[in-house]
Amino acid sequence: MAKKINRKMIGGFVVVAVGILAASIAIFGSGDIFKERIEFALYFDDSIKGLNVGAPVLTKGVKTGAVKQIVVRTFMDDLDSTVAVFIELYPEAFEVVNLSAQHLDPLDSLPNLIDKGLRAQLVSQSMVTGQLSIEFVMRPDTPANLKNLDQGFLEIPTIPSTLSMLEKQLQQIDIGEMYVRLSSILDSLDSSLKSLDLEATGSALNSLVTDIRQLVNNMDSEMKSLAENVNEAVMDSRGLIVEMHGELKPLAKRTDETLVEIGEMVRTVDAKVEPLAQSLADALKAATAASMSVNELVGETSPTRDNLDTALEQLASAARSFKILAEYLEQHPDALLKGKGNQNY
């Protein structure tokens, strides 16, 4: 007879096999067990409430490591305590590059980075849960306090968290003195309010409001009157412009007629002057011809020639006078009608 199969044993083997498979996937599938780790020691003098093992270590918000162990260390000589936090960093998450774009070993560059201000600081992960994490920051304005308490661990200096610095500043405030000052201020304010005559102040305010209302009403009436005066002035200006326009039209017409008359007068004078100038020119030519004829008949030493020369000079002078008269009449044609008079030209 065949032996009966134990189903419970088979089920147990299946459960164990599934558990081993899940553990293998969790351990070996992530690959963390094969990653290189570098351990560092951090020392905090203040409370690290909210920081737990496994909390992330951040650099510029990027997870570059994790908290591995937390130890509270007390010194018997002065009963002072410090919290040692051991972390592990992932070397593949860091790259240190110099000015020549050459990659450097992060461990070899650590002392130089610390000198330039590399510090570790506690930061809040969540304001709701109060959990903390560690973040690397560059603070060259803070001292690098190295304790060198654990041999075999590289140490990175720490600085207090923002919340811790705020708590220290609040502890330095003298609450008692602040209460005394506040009480004194309130007492002074109370005595000042009691010394005020509120009824008189209220009456003065009511009077002031009444005066302001009257002033506003007066200004409103004045503005209305001013607006009416402005409108009347505008209407008067428009009427004046219309009247001036009506007066200017006849004046412009009379001016045009006067200009036409002057033009006709100039043309008349010009017609009279031109024949006169031509007659003078003909007389001058005739005199010149007569002079030439006499000059041919009379010698150089003859008295007759002298008399003729004198006469010719007089004729030339007369001709110049007629020429000047002709030019003057051309420039002042109205002189034939009005005379020269004492006009200034």
FENVEN-V384604 format. One record per backbone hydrogen bond with DSSP energy under -1.0 kcal/mol. CO is the residue of the C=O (numbers start at 0). NH is the residue of the N-H. E is the energy in kcal/mol with one decimal. If there is no record, write none. Layout:
CO	NH	E
CO	NH	E
This chain:
4	6	-1.0
5	9	-1.7
6	10	-2.5
7	11	-2.2
8	12	-2.5
9	13	-2.1
10	14	-2.3
11	15	-2.6
12	16	-2.4
13	17	-2.5
14	18	-2.3
15	19	-2.5
16	20	-2.4
17	21	-2.4
18	22	-2.5
19	23	-2.4
20	24	-2.2
21	25	-2.4
22	26	-2.5
23	27	-2.6
24	28	-1.0
30	33	-1.0
31	34	-1.0
37	88	-2.8
39	86	-2.3
40	155	-1.5
41	84	-3.3
43	82	-2.8
47	50	-2.4
49	131	-2.7
51	54	-2.0
54	66	-2.3
55	133	-1.9
56	63	-3.0
56	64	-1.0
57	135	-2.6
58	61	-1.7
61	58	-2.3
63	89	-2.5
64	56	-2.3
65	87	-2.4
66	53	-2.1
68	85	-3.1
70	83	-3.5
72	81	-2.7
74	78	-1.6
79	74	-3.0
81	72	-3.3
82	43	-2.5
83	70	-3.0
84	41	-2.5
85	67	-2.9
85	68	-1.9
86	39	-2.5
87	65	-2.0
88	37	-1.7
89	92	-1.9
90	93	-1.6
95	103	-3.6
97	100	-1.9
101	97	-2.0
104	108	-1.8
108	112	-2.3
109	113	-2.6
110	114	-2.2
111	115	-1.5
112	117	-2.2
113	116	-1.3
116	138	-3.7
118	136	-2.7
119	158	-2.0
120	134	-2.6
122	132	-2.6
125	129	-1.8
130	124	-3.3
130	125	-1.1
132	122	-2.6
133	57	-3.4
134	120	-2.1
136	118	-2.9
138	141	-1.7
142	144	-1.1
149	152	-1.1
153	40	-2.8
156	119	-2.0
160	164	-2.4
161	165	-1.9
162	166	-2.3
163	167	-2.1
164	168	-2.0
165	169	-2.2
166	170	-2.1
167	171	-1.3
172	174	-1.1
173	177	-2.1
174	178	-2.4
175	179	-2.2
176	180	-2.4
177	181	-2.4
178	182	-2.5
179	183	-2.3
180	184	-2.3
181	185	-2.3
182	186	-2.5
183	187	-2.4
184	188	-2.4
185	189	-2.4
186	190	-2.5
187	191	-2.2
188	192	-2.2
189	193	-2.0
190	194	-1.9
195	197	-1.2
196	200	-2.5
197	201	-2.7
198	202	-2.4
199	203	-2.7
200	204	-2.3
201	205	-2.4
202	206	-2.7
203	207	-2.5
204	208	-2.4
205	209	-2.4
206	210	-2.6
207	211	-2.3
208	212	-2.2
209	213	-2.5
210	214	-2.7
211	215	-2.3
212	216	-2.5
213	217	-2.9
214	218	-2.5
215	219	-2.2
216	220	-2.3
217	221	-2.9
218	222	-2.6
219	223	-1.9
220	224	-2.4
221	225	-2.8
222	226	-2.3
223	227	-2.2
224	228	-2.5
225	229	-2.5
226	230	-2.2
227	231	-2.4
228	232	-2.7
229	233	-2.3
230	234	-2.3
231	235	-2.8
232	236	-2.5
233	237	-2.1
234	238	-2.3
235	239	-2.6
236	240	-2.2
237	241	-2.1
238	242	-2.4
239	243	-2.8
240	244	-2.1
241	245	-1.9
242	246	-2.1
243	247	-2.3
244	248	-1.2
246	250	-1.5
247	251	-2.6
248	252	-1.9
249	253	-2.7
250	254	-2.2
251	255	-2.0
252	256	-2.0
253	257	-2.4
254	258	-2.2
255	259	-1.8
256	260	-2.1
257	261	-2.3
258	262	-1.9
259	263	-2.0
260	264	-2.3
261	265	-2.4
262	266	-2.0
263	267	-1.9
264	268	-2.4
265	269	-2.4
266	270	-1.5
267	271	-1.4
268	272	-2.5
269	273	-1.8
271	275	-1.1
272	276	-2.4
273	277	-1.7
274	278	-2.3
275	279	-2.2
276	280	-2.0
277	281	-2.2
278	282	-2.5
279	283	-2.2
280	284	-1.9
281	285	-2.4
282	286	-2.5
283	287	-2.2
284	288	-2.4
285	289	-2.5
286	290	-2.4
287	291	-2.0
288	292	-2.0
289	293	-2.7
290	294	-2.5
291	295	-1.5
292	296	-1.3
293	297	-2.4
301	305	-1.3
302	306	-2.4
303	307	-2.6
304	308	-3.0
305	309	-2.4
306	310	-2.6
307	311	-2.7
308	312	-2.5
309	313	-2.2
310	314	-2.6
311	315	-2.9
312	316	-2.4
313	317	-2.8
314	318	-2.5
315	319	-2.3
316	320	-2.4
317	321	-2.8
318	322	-2.3
319	323	-2.7
320	324	-2.8
321	325	-2.6
322	326	-2.5
323	327	-2.6
324	328	-2.5
325	329	-1.9
326	330	-1.9
327	331	-2.8
331	334	-1.6
333	337	-2.6
334	338	-1.9
339	342	-1.0
